[in-house]
Amino acid sequence: MRHAPVLRRAIIIALIVGTILTMINQGDILLTGAVTPLVVLQICLTYTVPYSVSTVSALAANRI
């Protein structure tokens, strides 16, 4: 099983979904420039969650 296409797809999904969720959740903070270290951490986690879900679900589907 080749993991490169799965990981590439997971990155693309994370970029799309993470960007949408970041704009929904932290868009006002980004527009006002009131970014704190906590906001940066929240944004990183916002991208990490869809990446993790996509990767785990794709790998699990390939095992079946």
PDBQT receptor file of N, H, CA, C and O in Angstrom, charges set to zero:
ATOM      1  N   MET A   1       0.851  -1.182   0.000  1.00  0.00    +0.000 N 
ATOM      2  CA  MET A   1       0.000   0.000   0.000  1.00  0.00    +0.000 C 
ATOM      3  C   MET A   1       0.894   1.242   0.000  1.00  0.00    +0.000 C 
ATOM      4  O   MET A   1       1.844   1.342   0.776  1.00  0.00    +0.000 OA
ATOM      5  N   ARG A   2       0.572   2.164  -0.870  1.00  0.00    +0.000 N 
ATOM      6  H   ARG A   2      -0.200   2.082  -1.500  1.00  0.00    +0.000 HD
ATOM      7  CA  ARG A   2       1.355   3.394  -0.973  1.00  0.00    +0.000 C 
ATOM      8  C   ARG A   2       0.682   4.481  -0.152  1.00  0.00    +0.000 C 
ATOM      9  O   ARG A   2      -0.514   4.733  -0.299  1.00  0.00    +0.000 OA
ATOM     10  N   HIS A   3       1.463   5.126   0.719  1.00  0.00    +0.000 N 
ATOM     11  H   HIS A   3       2.434   4.921   0.839  1.00  0.00    +0.000 HD
ATOM     12  CA  HIS A   3       0.914   6.129   1.625  1.00  0.00    +0.000 C 
ATOM     13  C   HIS A   3       0.999   7.550   1.064  1.00  0.00    +0.000 C 
ATOM     14  O   HIS A   3       0.300   8.438   1.551  1.00  0.00    +0.000 OA
ATOM     15  N   ALA A   4       1.834   7.783   0.059  1.00  0.00    +0.000 N 
ATOM     16  H   ALA A   4       2.402   7.061  -0.336  1.00  0.00    +0.000 HD
ATOM     17  CA  ALA A   4       2.019   9.137  -0.464  1.00  0.00    +0.000 C 
ATOM     18  C   ALA A   4       0.718   9.759  -0.971  1.00  0.00    +0.000 C 
ATOM     19  O   ALA A   4       0.438  10.907  -0.623  1.00  0.00    +0.000 OA
ATOM     20  N   PRO A   5      -0.090   9.065  -1.773  1.00  0.00    +0.000 N 
ATOM     21  CA  PRO A   5      -1.347   9.681  -2.218  1.00  0.00    +0.000 C 
ATOM     22  C   PRO A   5      -2.305   9.961  -1.056  1.00  0.00    +0.000 C 
ATOM     23  O   PRO A   5      -3.030  10.956  -1.069  1.00  0.00    +0.000 OA
ATOM     24  N   VAL A   6      -2.303   9.084  -0.062  1.00  0.00    +0.000 N 
ATOM     25  H   VAL A   6      -1.714   8.276  -0.052  1.00  0.00    +0.000 HD
ATOM     26  CA  VAL A   6      -3.168   9.285   1.097  1.00  0.00    +0.000 C 
ATOM     27  C   VAL A   6      -2.741  10.524   1.860  1.00  0.00    +0.000 C 
ATOM     28  O   VAL A   6      -3.581  11.332   2.255  1.00  0.00    +0.000 OA
ATOM     29  N   LEU A   7      -1.450  10.681   2.069  1.00  0.00    +0.000 N 
ATOM     30  H   LEU A   7      -0.767  10.024   1.748  1.00  0.00    +0.000 HD
ATOM     31  CA  LEU A   7      -0.949  11.837   2.810  1.00  0.00    +0.000 C 
ATOM     32  C   LEU A   7      -1.143  13.131   2.025  1.00  0.00    +0.000 C 
ATOM     33  O   LEU A   7      -1.476  14.164   2.604  1.00  0.00    +0.000 OA
ATOM     34  N   ARG A   8      -0.938  13.079   0.721  1.00  0.00    +0.000 N 
ATOM     35  H   ARG A   8      -0.668  12.239   0.250  1.00  0.00    +0.000 HD
ATOM     36  CA  ARG A   8      -1.142  14.275  -0.098  1.00  0.00    +0.000 C 
ATOM     37  C   ARG A   8      -2.605  14.701  -0.067  1.00  0.00    +0.000 C 
ATOM     38  O   ARG A   8      -2.904  15.889   0.054  1.00  0.00    +0.000 OA
ATOM     39  N   ARG A   9      -3.502  13.753  -0.175  1.00  0.00    +0.000 N 
ATOM     40  H   ARG A   9      -3.259  12.788  -0.274  1.00  0.00    +0.000 HD
ATOM     41  CA  ARG A   9      -4.937  14.055  -0.109  1.00  0.00    +0.000 C 
ATOM     42  C   ARG A   9      -5.298  14.611   1.269  1.00  0.00    +0.000 C 
ATOM     43  O   ARG A   9      -6.108  15.532   1.371  1.00  0.00    +0.000 OA
ATOM     44  N   ALA A  10      -4.708  14.063   2.322  1.00  0.00    +0.000 N 
ATOM     45  H   ALA A  10      -4.050  13.314   2.240  1.00  0.00    +0.000 HD
ATOM     46  CA  ALA A  10      -4.976  14.541   3.678  1.00  0.00    +0.000 C 
ATOM     47  C   ALA A  10      -4.501  15.978   3.857  1.00  0.00    +0.000 C 
ATOM     48  O   ALA A  10      -5.162  16.772   4.526  1.00  0.00    +0.000 OA
ATOM     49  N   ILE A  11      -3.364  16.313   3.266  1.00  0.00    +0.000 N 
ATOM     50  H   ILE A  11      -2.827  15.668   2.723  1.00  0.00    +0.000 HD
ATOM     51  CA  ILE A  11      -2.853  17.689   3.354  1.00  0.00    +0.000 C 
ATOM     52  C   ILE A  11      -3.778  18.645   2.623  1.00  0.00    +0.000 C 
ATOM     53  O   ILE A  11      -4.073  19.730   3.122  1.00  0.00    +0.000 OA
ATOM     54  N   ILE A  12      -4.230  18.255   1.460  1.00  0.00    +0.000 N 
ATOM     55  H   ILE A  12      -3.990  17.373   1.055  1.00  0.00    +0.000 HD
ATOM     56  CA  ILE A  12      -5.147  19.117   0.692  1.00  0.00    +0.000 C 
ATOM     57  C   ILE A  12      -6.456  19.328   1.456  1.00  0.00    +0.000 C 
ATOM     58  O   ILE A  12      -6.963  20.447   1.538  1.00  0.00    +0.000 OA
ATOM     59  N   ILE A  13      -6.989  18.254   2.004  1.00  0.00    +0.000 N 
ATOM     60  H   ILE A  13      -6.577  17.345   1.937  1.00  0.00    +0.000 HD
ATOM     61  CA  ILE A  13      -8.227  18.368   2.784  1.00  0.00    +0.000 C 
ATOM     62  C   ILE A  13      -8.002  19.256   3.999  1.00  0.00    +0.000 C 
ATOM     63  O   ILE A  13      -8.842  20.100   4.311  1.00  0.00    +0.000 OA
ATOM     64  N   ALA A  14      -6.881  19.076   4.686  1.00  0.00    +0.000 N 
ATOM     65  H   ALA A  14      -6.199  18.390   4.433  1.00  0.00    +0.000 HD
ATOM     66  CA  ALA A  14      -6.587  19.891   5.870  1.00  0.00    +0.000 C 
ATOM     67  C   ALA A  14      -6.464  21.363   5.511  1.00  0.00    +0.000 C 
ATOM     68  O   ALA A  14      -6.922  22.221   6.266  1.00  0.00    +0.000 OA
ATOM     69  N   LEU A  15      -5.857  21.669   4.377  1.00  0.00    +0.000 N 
ATOM     70  H   LEU A  15      -5.485  20.972   3.764  1.00  0.00    +0.000 HD
ATOM     71  CA  LEU A  15      -5.724  23.068   3.964  1.00  0.00    +0.000 C 
ATOM     72  C   LEU A  15      -7.080  23.698   3.664  1.00  0.00    +0.000 C 
ATOM     73  O   LEU A  15      -7.346  24.835   4.055  1.00  0.00    +0.000 OA
ATOM     74  N   ILE A  16      -7.917  22.965   2.979  1.00  0.00    +0.000 N 
ATOM     75  H   ILE A  16      -7.701  22.042   2.662  1.00  0.00    +0.000 HD
ATOM     76  CA  ILE A  16      -9.239  23.506   2.624  1.00  0.00    +0.000 C 
ATOM     77  C   ILE A  16     -10.122  23.636   3.860  1.00  0.00    +0.000 C 
ATOM     78  O   ILE A  16     -10.636  24.716   4.151  1.00  0.00    +0.000 OA
ATOM     79  N   VAL A  17     -10.297  22.529   4.586  1.00  0.00    +0.000 N 
ATOM     80  H   VAL A  17      -9.879  21.652   4.349  1.00  0.00    +0.000 HD
ATOM     81  CA  VAL A  17     -11.181  22.533   5.751  1.00  0.00    +0.000 C 
ATOM     82  C   VAL A  17     -10.612  23.414   6.859  1.00  0.00    +0.000 C 
ATOM     83  O   VAL A  17     -11.354  24.148   7.512  1.00  0.00    +0.000 OA
ATOM     84  N   GLY A  18      -9.307  23.344   7.073  1.00  0.00    +0.000 N 
ATOM     85  H   GLY A  18      -8.704  22.748   6.543  1.00  0.00    +0.000 HD
ATOM     86  CA  GLY A  18      -8.667  24.170   8.104  1.00  0.00    +0.000 C 
ATOM     87  C   GLY A  18      -8.817  25.654   7.841  1.00  0.00    +0.000 C 
ATOM     88  O   GLY A  18      -9.053  26.429   8.768  1.00  0.00    +0.000 OA
ATOM     89  N   THR A  19      -8.683  26.058   6.588  1.00  0.00    +0.000 N 
ATOM     90  H   THR A  19      -8.492  25.428   5.834  1.00  0.00    +0.000 HD
ATOM     91  CA  THR A  19      -8.847  27.465   6.240  1.00  0.00    +0.000 C 
ATOM     92  C   THR A  19     -10.280  27.932   6.473  1.00  0.00    +0.000 C 
ATOM     93  O   THR A  19     -10.512  29.013   7.014  1.00  0.00    +0.000 OA
ATOM     94  N   ILE A  20     -11.231  27.111   6.060  1.00  0.00    +0.000 N 
ATOM     95  H   ILE A  20     -11.043  26.233   5.620  1.00  0.00    +0.000 HD
ATOM     96  CA  ILE A  20     -12.643  27.469   6.275  1.00  0.00    +0.000 C 
ATOM     97  C   ILE A  20     -12.938  27.586   7.763  1.00  0.00    +0.000 C 
ATOM     98  O   ILE A  20     -13.554  28.559   8.199  1.00  0.00    +0.000 OA
ATOM     99  N   LEU A  21     -12.504  26.604   8.547  1.00  0.00    +0.000 N 
ATOM    100  H   LEU A  21     -12.004  25.814   8.194  1.00  0.00    +0.000 HD
ATOM    101  CA  LEU A  21     -12.761  26.635   9.985  1.00  0.00    +0.000 C 
ATOM    102  C   LEU A  21     -12.026  27.781  10.674  1.00  0.00    +0.000 C 
ATOM    103  O   LEU A  21     -12.555  28.386  11.607  1.00  0.00    +0.000 OA
ATOM    104  N   THR A  22     -10.815  28.081  10.223  1.00  0.00    +0.000 N 
ATOM    105  H   THR A  22     -10.385  27.590   9.465  1.00  0.00    +0.000 HD
ATOM    106  CA  THR A  22     -10.080  29.207  10.797  1.00  0.00    +0.000 C 
ATOM    107  C   THR A  22     -10.807  30.514  10.543  1.00  0.00    +0.000 C 
ATOM    108  O   THR A  22     -10.901  31.357  11.435  1.00  0.00    +0.000 OA
ATOM    109  N   MET A  23     -11.318  30.689   9.346  1.00  0.00    +0.000 N 
ATOM    110  H   MET A  23     -11.242  30.004   8.621  1.00  0.00    +0.000 HD
ATOM    111  CA  MET A  23     -12.037  31.930   9.048  1.00  0.00    +0.000 C 
ATOM    112  C   MET A  23     -13.336  32.027   9.853  1.00  0.00    +0.000 C 
ATOM    113  O   MET A  23     -13.732  33.118  10.264  1.00  0.00    +0.000 OA
ATOM    114  N   ILE A  24     -13.994  30.897  10.075  1.00  0.00    +0.000 N 
ATOM    115  H   ILE A  24     -13.673  30.011   9.742  1.00  0.00    +0.000 HD
ATOM    116  CA  ILE A  24     -15.215  30.900  10.876  1.00  0.00    +0.000 C 
ATOM    117  C   ILE A  24     -14.893  31.201  12.340  1.00  0.00    +0.000 C 
ATOM    118  O   ILE A  24     -15.555  32.025  12.970  1.00  0.00    +0.000 OA
ATOM    119  N   ASN A  25     -13.875  30.529  12.875  1.00  0.00    +0.000 N 
ATOM    120  H   ASN A  25     -13.337  29.859  12.364  1.00  0.00    +0.000 HD
ATOM    121  CA  ASN A  25     -13.603  30.617  14.308  1.00  0.00    +0.000 C 
ATOM    122  C   ASN A  25     -12.711  31.790  14.713  1.00  0.00    +0.000 C 
ATOM    123  O   ASN A  25     -12.925  32.379  15.772  1.00  0.00    +0.000 OA
ATOM    124  N   GLN A  26     -11.723  32.141  13.902  1.00  0.00    +0.000 N 
ATOM    125  H   GLN A  26     -11.549  31.662  13.041  1.00  0.00    +0.000 HD
ATOM    126  CA  GLN A  26     -10.791  33.192  14.276  1.00  0.00    +0.000 C 
ATOM    127  C   GLN A  26     -10.709  34.326  13.260  1.00  0.00    +0.000 C 
ATOM    128  O   GLN A  26      -9.806  35.159  13.333  1.00  0.00    +0.000 OA
ATOM    129  N   GLY A  27     -11.631  34.363  12.324  1.00  0.00    +0.000 N 
ATOM    130  H   GLY A  27     -12.365  33.686  12.264  1.00  0.00    +0.000 HD
ATOM    131  CA  GLY A  27     -11.586  35.390  11.285  1.00  0.00    +0.000 C 
ATOM    132  C   GLY A  27     -11.607  36.795  11.831  1.00  0.00    +0.000 C 
ATOM    133  O   GLY A  27     -10.847  37.644  11.365  1.00  0.00    +0.000 OA
ATOM    134  N   ASP A  28     -12.460  37.068  12.809  1.00  0.00    +0.000 N 
ATOM    135  H   ASP A  28     -13.077  36.378  13.187  1.00  0.00    +0.000 HD
ATOM    136  CA  ASP A  28     -12.541  38.411  13.377  1.00  0.00    +0.000 C 
ATOM    137  C   ASP A  28     -11.248  38.796  14.084  1.00  0.00    +0.000 C 
ATOM    138  O   ASP A  28     -10.822  39.949  14.013  1.00  0.00    +0.000 OA
ATOM    139  N   ILE A  29     -10.625  37.848  14.760  1.00  0.00    +0.000 N 
ATOM    140  H   ILE A  29     -10.970  36.912  14.817  1.00  0.00    +0.000 HD
ATOM    141  CA  ILE A  29      -9.353  38.124  15.442  1.00  0.00    +0.000 C 
ATOM    142  C   ILE A  29      -8.255  38.402  14.422  1.00  0.00    +0.000 C 
ATOM    143  O   ILE A  29      -7.436  39.300  14.617  1.00  0.00    +0.000 OA
ATOM    144  N   LEU A  30      -8.237  37.639  13.343  1.00  0.00    +0.000 N 
ATOM    145  H   LEU A  30      -8.902  36.909  13.184  1.00  0.00    +0.000 HD
ATOM    146  CA  LEU A  30      -7.225  37.856  12.304  1.00  0.00    +0.000 C 
ATOM    147  C   LEU A  30      -7.414  39.209  11.620  1.00  0.00    +0.000 C 
ATOM    148  O   LEU A  30      -6.439  39.889  11.302  1.00  0.00    +0.000 OA
ATOM    149  N   LEU A  31      -8.660  39.593  11.399  1.00  0.00    +0.000 N 
ATOM    150  H   LEU A  31      -9.452  39.041  11.658  1.00  0.00    +0.000 HD
ATOM    151  CA  LEU A  31      -8.923  40.877  10.729  1.00  0.00    +0.000 C 
ATOM    152  C   LEU A  31      -8.589  42.074  11.608  1.00  0.00    +0.000 C 
ATOM    153  O   LEU A  31      -8.188  43.121  11.099  1.00  0.00    +0.000 OA
ATOM    154  N   THR A  32      -8.749  41.934  12.918  1.00  0.00    +0.000 N 
ATOM    155  H   THR A  32      -9.075  41.084  13.331  1.00  0.00    +0.000 HD
ATOM    156  CA  THR A  32      -8.416  43.046  13.821  1.00  0.00    +0.000 C 
ATOM    157  C   THR A  32      -6.946  43.054  14.200  1.00  0.00    +0.000 C 
ATOM    158  O   THR A  32      -6.460  44.045  14.747  1.00  0.00    +0.000 OA
ATOM    159  N   GLY A  33      -6.231  41.981  13.926  1.00  0.00    +0.000 N 
ATOM    160  H   GLY A  33      -6.626  41.176  13.482  1.00  0.00    +0.000 HD
ATOM    161  CA  GLY A  33      -4.806  41.914  14.239  1.00  0.00    +0.000 C 
ATOM    162  C   GLY A  33      -4.518  41.605  15.693  1.00  0.00    +0.000 C 
ATOM    163  O   GLY A  33      -3.401  41.833  16.157  1.00  0.00    +0.000 OA
ATOM    164  N   ALA A  34      -5.488  41.096  16.421  1.00  0.00    +0.000 N 
ATOM    165  H   ALA A  34      -6.396  40.911  16.045  1.00  0.00    +0.000 HD
ATOM    166  CA  ALA A  34      -5.316  40.791  17.844  1.00  0.00    +0.000 C 
ATOM    167  C   ALA A  34      -4.872  39.349  18.044  1.00  0.00    +0.000 C 
ATOM    168  O   ALA A  34      -5.437  38.633  18.870  1.00  0.00    +0.000 OA
ATOM    169  N   VAL A  35      -3.878  38.927  17.301  1.00  0.00    +0.000 N 
ATOM    170  H   VAL A  35      -3.419  39.509  16.629  1.00  0.00    +0.000 HD
ATOM    171  CA  VAL A  35      -3.415  37.538  17.351  1.00  0.00    +0.000 C 
ATOM    172  C   VAL A  35      -2.487  37.359  18.551  1.00  0.00    +0.000 C 
ATOM    173  O   VAL A  35      -1.532  38.113  18.737  1.00  0.00    +0.000 OA
ATOM    174  N   THR A  36      -2.788  36.357  19.350  1.00  0.00    +0.000 N 
ATOM    175  H   THR A  36      -3.565  35.744  19.199  1.00  0.00    +0.000 HD
ATOM    176  CA  THR A  36      -1.974  36.004  20.506  1.00  0.00    +0.000 C 
ATOM    177  C   THR A  36      -1.390  34.614  20.294  1.00  0.00    +0.000 C 
ATOM    178  O   THR A  36      -1.803  33.903  19.379  1.00  0.00    +0.000 OA
ATOM    179  N   PRO A  37      -0.442  34.224  21.123  1.00  0.00    +0.000 N 
ATOM    180  CA  PRO A  37       0.085  32.856  21.006  1.00  0.00    +0.000 C 
ATOM    181  C   PRO A  37      -1.012  31.789  21.139  1.00  0.00    +0.000 C 
ATOM    182  O   PRO A  37      -0.935  30.745  20.492  1.00  0.00    +0.000 OA
ATOM    183  N   LEU A  38      -2.011  32.036  21.955  1.00  0.00    +0.000 N 
ATOM    184  H   LEU A  38      -2.073  32.885  22.481  1.00  0.00    +0.000 HD
ATOM    185  CA  LEU A  38      -3.114  31.089  22.097  1.00  0.00    +0.000 C 
ATOM    186  C   LEU A  38      -3.892  30.954  20.787  1.00  0.00    +0.000 C 
ATOM    187  O   LEU A  38      -4.281  29.849  20.409  1.00  0.00    +0.000 OA
ATOM    188  N   VAL A  39      -4.116  32.057  20.104  1.00  0.00    +0.000 N 
ATOM    189  H   VAL A  39      -3.800  32.954  20.411  1.00  0.00    +0.000 HD
ATOM    190  CA  VAL A  39      -4.827  32.031  18.821  1.00  0.00    +0.000 C 
ATOM    191  C   VAL A  39      -4.008  31.256  17.786  1.00  0.00    +0.000 C 
ATOM    192  O   VAL A  39      -4.563  30.488  17.000  1.00  0.00    +0.000 OA
ATOM    193  N   VAL A  40      -2.700  31.456  17.788  1.00  0.00    +0.000 N 
ATOM    194  H   VAL A  40      -2.249  32.079  18.427  1.00  0.00    +0.000 HD
ATOM    195  CA  VAL A  40      -1.832  30.717  16.862  1.00  0.00    +0.000 C 
ATOM    196  C   VAL A  40      -1.927  29.212  17.139  1.00  0.00    +0.000 C 
ATOM    197  O   VAL A  40      -1.992  28.413  16.205  1.00  0.00    +0.000 OA
ATOM    198  N   LEU A  41      -1.934  28.830  18.408  1.00  0.00    +0.000 N 
ATOM    199  H   LEU A  41      -1.881  29.479  19.167  1.00  0.00    +0.000 HD
ATOM    200  CA  LEU A  41      -2.089  27.417  18.766  1.00  0.00    +0.000 C 
ATOM    201  C   LEU A  41      -3.435  26.886  18.307  1.00  0.00    +0.000 C 
ATOM    202  O   LEU A  41      -3.514  25.778  17.777  1.00  0.00    +0.000 OA
ATOM    203  N   GLN A  42      -4.493  27.658  18.502  1.00  0.00    +0.000 N 
ATOM    204  H   GLN A  42      -4.430  28.558  18.933  1.00  0.00    +0.000 HD
ATOM    205  CA  GLN A  42      -5.826  27.235  18.066  1.00  0.00    +0.000 C 
ATOM    206  C   GLN A  42      -5.878  27.062  16.554  1.00  0.00    +0.000 C 
ATOM    207  O   GLN A  42      -6.505  26.124  16.063  1.00  0.00    +0.000 OA
ATOM    208  N   ILE A  43      -5.232  27.944  15.817  1.00  0.00    +0.000 N 
ATOM    209  H   ILE A  43      -4.722  28.706  16.216  1.00  0.00    +0.000 HD
ATOM    210  CA  ILE A  43      -5.204  27.831  14.356  1.00  0.00    +0.000 C 
ATOM    211  C   ILE A  43      -4.445  26.576  13.937  1.00  0.00    +0.000 C 
ATOM    212  O   ILE A  43      -4.874  25.869  13.024  1.00  0.00    +0.000 OA
ATOM    213  N   CYS A  44      -3.328  26.294  14.590  1.00  0.00    +0.000 N 
ATOM    214  H   CYS A  44      -2.979  26.868  15.331  1.00  0.00    +0.000 HD
ATOM    215  CA  CYS A  44      -2.572  25.073  14.272  1.00  0.00    +0.000 C 
ATOM    216  C   CYS A  44      -3.416  23.830  14.524  1.00  0.00    +0.000 C 
ATOM    217  O   CYS A  44      -3.423  22.903  13.713  1.00  0.00    +0.000 OA
ATOM    218  N   LEU A  45      -4.123  23.811  15.644  1.00  0.00    +0.000 N 
ATOM    219  H   LEU A  45      -4.117  24.564  16.303  1.00  0.00    +0.000 HD
ATOM    220  CA  LEU A  45      -4.989  22.676  15.944  1.00  0.00    +0.000 C 
ATOM    221  C   LEU A  45      -6.133  22.569  14.947  1.00  0.00    +0.000 C 
ATOM    222  O   LEU A  45      -6.576  21.468  14.621  1.00  0.00    +0.000 OA
ATOM    223  N   THR A  46      -6.611  23.707  14.463  1.00  0.00    +0.000 N 
ATOM    224  H   THR A  46      -6.251  24.601  14.728  1.00  0.00    +0.000 HD
ATOM    225  CA  THR A  46      -7.694  23.715  13.482  1.00  0.00    +0.000 C 
ATOM    226  C   THR A  46      -7.273  22.994  12.204  1.00  0.00    +0.000 C 
ATOM    227  O   THR A  46      -8.096  22.333  11.570  1.00  0.00    +0.000 OA
ATOM    228  N   TYR A  47      -6.012  23.113  11.821  1.00  0.00    +0.000 N 
ATOM    229  H   TYR A  47      -5.344  23.650  12.335  1.00  0.00    +0.000 HD
ATOM    230  CA  TYR A  47      -5.521  22.414  10.633  1.00  0.00    +0.000 C 
ATOM    231  C   TYR A  47      -5.167  20.957  10.946  1.00  0.00    +0.000 C 
ATOM    232  O   TYR A  47      -5.280  20.092  10.078  1.00  0.00    +0.000 OA
ATOM    233  N   THR A  48      -4.747  20.691  12.160  1.00  0.00    +0.000 N 
ATOM    234  H   THR A  48      -4.655  21.394  12.865  1.00  0.00    +0.000 HD
ATOM    235  CA  THR A  48      -4.323  19.344  12.543  1.00  0.00    +0.000 C 
ATOM    236  C   THR A  48      -5.489  18.362  12.599  1.00  0.00    +0.000 C 
ATOM    237  O   THR A  48      -5.345  17.201  12.217  1.00  0.00    +0.000 OA
ATOM    238  N   VAL A  49      -6.633  18.823  13.071  1.00  0.00    +0.000 N 
ATOM    239  H   VAL A  49      -6.751  19.766  13.381  1.00  0.00    +0.000 HD
ATOM    240  CA  VAL A  49      -7.781  17.921  13.224  1.00  0.00    +0.000 C 
ATOM    241  C   VAL A  49      -8.246  17.331  11.887  1.00  0.00    +0.000 C 
ATOM    242  O   VAL A  49      -8.352  16.109  11.787  1.00  0.00    +0.000 OA
ATOM    243  N   PRO A  50      -8.532  18.145  10.845  1.00  0.00    +0.000 N 
ATOM    244  CA  PRO A  50      -8.971  17.513   9.593  1.00  0.00    +0.000 C 
ATOM    245  C   PRO A  50      -7.879  16.650   8.944  1.00  0.00    +0.000 C 
ATOM    246  O   PRO A  50      -8.184  15.659   8.280  1.00  0.00    +0.000 OA
ATOM    247  N   TYR A  51      -6.610  17.027   9.138  1.00  0.00    +0.000 N 
ATOM    248  H   TYR A  51      -6.363  17.832   9.677  1.00  0.00    +0.000 HD
ATOM    249  CA  TYR A  51      -5.519  16.200   8.614  1.00  0.00    +0.000 C 
ATOM    250  C   TYR A  51      -5.529  14.829   9.280  1.00  0.00    +0.000 C 
ATOM    251  O   TYR A  51      -5.430  13.800   8.610  1.00  0.00    +0.000 OA
ATOM    252  N   SER A  52      -5.651  14.827  10.598  1.00  0.00    +0.000 N 
ATOM    253  H   SER A  52      -5.732  15.663  11.142  1.00  0.00    +0.000 HD
ATOM    254  CA  SER A  52      -5.650  13.567  11.338  1.00  0.00    +0.000 C 
ATOM    255  C   SER A  52      -6.848  12.702  10.980  1.00  0.00    +0.000 C 
ATOM    256  O   SER A  52      -6.701  11.500  10.758  1.00  0.00    +0.000 OA
ATOM    257  N   VAL A  53      -8.013  13.294  10.924  1.00  0.00    +0.000 N 
ATOM    258  H   VAL A  53      -8.132  14.270  11.104  1.00  0.00    +0.000 HD
ATOM    259  CA  VAL A  53      -9.221  12.540  10.601  1.00  0.00    +0.000 C 
ATOM    260  C   VAL A  53      -9.122  11.949   9.195  1.00  0.00    +0.000 C 
ATOM    261  O   VAL A  53      -9.456  10.784   8.981  1.00  0.00    +0.000 OA
ATOM    262  N   SER A  54      -8.668  12.745   8.257  1.00  0.00    +0.000 N 
ATOM    263  H   SER A  54      -8.396  13.691   8.431  1.00  0.00    +0.000 HD
ATOM    264  CA  SER A  54      -8.552  12.273   6.875  1.00  0.00    +0.000 C 
ATOM    265  C   SER A  54      -7.529  11.143   6.758  1.00  0.00    +0.000 C 
ATOM    266  O   SER A  54      -7.779  10.144   6.084  1.00  0.00    +0.000 OA
ATOM    267  N   THR A  55      -6.388  11.300   7.409  1.00  0.00    +0.000 N 
ATOM    268  H   THR A  55      -6.185  12.112   7.957  1.00  0.00    +0.000 HD
ATOM    269  CA  THR A  55      -5.347  10.286   7.333  1.00  0.00    +0.000 C 
ATOM    270  C   THR A  55      -5.791   8.974   7.978  1.00  0.00    +0.000 C 
ATOM    271  O   THR A  55      -5.646   7.903   7.389  1.00  0.00    +0.000 OA
ATOM    272  N   VAL A  56      -6.323   9.066   9.173  1.00  0.00    +0.000 N 
ATOM    273  H   VAL A  56      -6.441   9.936   9.652  1.00  0.00    +0.000 HD
ATOM    274  CA  VAL A  56      -6.737   7.853   9.879  1.00  0.00    +0.000 C 
ATOM    275  C   VAL A  56      -7.867   7.140   9.137  1.00  0.00    +0.000 C 
ATOM    276  O   VAL A  56      -7.854   5.914   9.021  1.00  0.00    +0.000 OA
ATOM    277  N   SER A  57      -8.828   7.888   8.642  1.00  0.00    +0.000 N 
ATOM    278  H   SER A  57      -8.838   8.884   8.736  1.00  0.00    +0.000 HD
ATOM    279  CA  SER A  57      -9.945   7.238   7.942  1.00  0.00    +0.000 C 
ATOM    280  C   SER A  57      -9.486   6.605   6.631  1.00  0.00    +0.000 C 
ATOM    281  O   SER A  57      -9.964   5.528   6.274  1.00  0.00    +0.000 OA
ATOM    282  N   ALA A  58      -8.576   7.246   5.909  1.00  0.00    +0.000 N 
ATOM    283  H   ALA A  58      -8.188   8.121   6.199  1.00  0.00    +0.000 HD
ATOM    284  CA  ALA A  58      -8.088   6.670   4.652  1.00  0.00    +0.000 C 
ATOM    285  C   ALA A  58      -7.264   5.419   4.913  1.00  0.00    +0.000 C 
ATOM    286  O   ALA A  58      -7.398   4.428   4.196  1.00  0.00    +0.000 OA
ATOM    287  N   LEU A  59      -6.423   5.454   5.920  1.00  0.00    +0.000 N 
ATOM    288  H   LEU A  59      -6.314   6.260   6.503  1.00  0.00    +0.000 HD
ATOM    289  CA  LEU A  59      -5.615   4.276   6.235  1.00  0.00    +0.000 C 
ATOM    290  C   LEU A  59      -6.491   3.134   6.739  1.00  0.00    +0.000 C 
ATOM    291  O   LEU A  59      -6.248   1.973   6.412  1.00  0.00    +0.000 OA
ATOM    292  N   ALA A  60      -7.504   3.460   7.529  1.00  0.00    +0.000 N 
ATOM    293  H   ALA A  60      -7.701   4.403   7.794  1.00  0.00    +0.000 HD
ATOM    294  CA  ALA A  60      -8.416   2.424   8.021  1.00  0.00    +0.000 C 
ATOM    295  C   ALA A  60      -9.213   1.817   6.866  1.00  0.00    +0.000 C 
ATOM    296  O   ALA A  60      -9.454   0.610   6.856  1.00  0.00    +0.000 OA
ATOM    297  N   ALA A  61      -9.618   2.621   5.908  1.00  0.00    +0.000 N 
ATOM    298  H   ALA A  61      -9.422   3.602   5.916  1.00  0.00    +0.000 HD
ATOM    299  CA  ALA A  61     -10.380   2.122   4.768  1.00  0.00    +0.000 C 
ATOM    300  C   ALA A  61      -9.525   1.201   3.909  1.00  0.00    +0.000 C 
ATOM    301  O   ALA A  61     -10.037   0.244   3.328  1.00  0.00    +0.000 OA
ATOM    302  N   ASN A  62      -8.237   1.478   3.823  1.00  0.00    +0.000 N 
ATOM    303  H   ASN A  62      -7.821   2.256   4.294  1.00  0.00    +0.000 HD
ATOM    304  CA  ASN A  62      -7.346   0.633   3.031  1.00  0.00    +0.000 C 
ATOM    305  C   ASN A  62      -7.037  -0.698   3.704  1.00  0.00    +0.000 C 
ATOM    306  O   ASN A  62      -6.623  -1.645   3.037  1.00  0.00    +0.000 OA
ATOM    307  N   ARG A  63      -7.230  -0.780   4.996  1.00  0.00    +0.000 N 
ATOM    308  H   ARG A  63      -7.567  -0.010   5.539  1.00  0.00    +0.000 HD
ATOM    309  CA  ARG A  63      -6.964  -2.033   5.727  1.00  0.00    +0.000 C 
ATOM    310  C   ARG A  63      -8.105  -3.015   5.599  1.00  0.00    +0.000 C 
ATOM    311  O   ARG A  63      -7.914  -4.218   5.781  1.00  0.00    +0.000 OA
ATOM    312  N   ILE A  64      -9.288  -2.521   5.290  1.00  0.00    +0.000 N 
ATOM    313  H   ILE A  64      -9.444  -1.544   5.143  1.00  0.00    +0.000 HD
ATOM    314  CA  ILE A  64     -10.468  -3.398   5.216  1.00  0.00    +0.000 C 
ATOM    315  C   ILE A  64     -10.441  -4.219   3.957  1.00  0.00    +0.000 C 
ATOM    316  O   ILE A  64     -11.350  -5.014   3.720  1.00  0.00    +0.000 OA
TER     317      ILE A  64
